[in-house]
Amino acid sequence: MLKEEEKLRERFFSYLSVEKNSSELTIVNYRKDLAAFEAFIDTKLQDASWLDITPLDVRAYLADLNEKHYARRTIARRISALKSFYKYLVRENKLEVNPMSKVRSPKLEKKLPVFLDQIEITELLEQPDTDALGKRDTAILELLYATGCRVSELVGLTLDRIDLNNRFVLVIGKGNKERLVPIGQSCCRAVKVYYPERMQLMDKYSVGEHNKVFVNSRGGALTDRSVRRILDKYINQLAISKNVSPHTIRHTFATHLLENGADLRAVQELLGHANLSTTQIYTHVSTEHITSAYKKNHPRA
């Protein structure tokens, strides 16, 4: 690609960050996806321009991905990145015709999310020790299960967004959208017990003042990677064979709410889903769970 075209791409990433409030992960993935398309085009055309790409070039790229047996999900993401980029170019009057306008993403198989049953989640919450980091870990696990928040939302949580008296958490989700999520007594108790340990860790290591709720072993702000390691530790202790991540706790939160009679719209609001269709996957999980229990326990099933 020409240098002028690189500027277009960089302006697009700025647009994603500033105007669309896209996550860092989204921007990183889009960079990789556009770079992959650019590498393909450079092998076909000399001094290629983003503005000269035709639907035939796009079809050739997709054919190449299929021939190399890329996963459908990977292809769908790359199409999404290109569609977003070319939609931006049309919006900026750099193009009149969008070469991606008639390109369809491959249909993806809807996999039912993995979740923990009531016994498993209860045992998980009981795993941490009673030392400083154990109290922190208990608060982390309780908050993940109490709110169904994403791991990025958890590590971004600040002190002013937790109201332990009224038992609410203000979660900042995708696109900086706020949602108010209630928390139970068990979660509030765990966070209250953890707070003094947080201050001691920060004082011990003379960490500069910050308002992040969860800290690492040296008092600094906790990262999402650290949360994953913490969860892995306790899952290994329990010897659970399921592939469990922080997002599994989110799935567990939603599934348990629906199994106990929660309204689908309410679960949508609590999860921060823009579309109800995203939340409806949990009705399939709940139905499958009920059917399995029926077949296992009914004498004439």
QUICOR-V278107 format. One record per pair of residues at least 24 apart in sequence whose ideal C-beta (glycine too) atoms are under 6 Angstrom apart, sorted by the first residue. I is the first residue (numbers start at 1). GAP is how many residues later the second one is. Records with the same first field share a line. If there is no record, write none. Layout:
I->GAP / GAP
This chain:
1->37 / 47
2->45 / 47
5->44 / 45
8->42
12->73 / 76
15->73
21->154 / 155
30->51
33->45 / 48
34->47
53->46
54->45
55->44
58->41 / 45
72->34 / 36
73->35
75->31
76->29 / 30
79->26
112->172 / 173
113->138
114->128 / 134
115->136 / 137 / 140
116->136
121->131
123->115
124->110
127->107 / 110
132->65
135->58 / 59 / 62
136->58
137->93
138->52
139->51 / 52 / 55
142->44 / 45 / 48
143->44
144->105
145->104 / 108
146->37 / 38 / 41
147->34
148->102 / 105 / 106 / 122 / 123
151->73 / 76 / 95
152->72
155->67 / 69
157->56
158->53
159->52 / 54
164->24
173->99
179->93
181->89
254->28
255->27 / 30
258->24 / 28
259->27
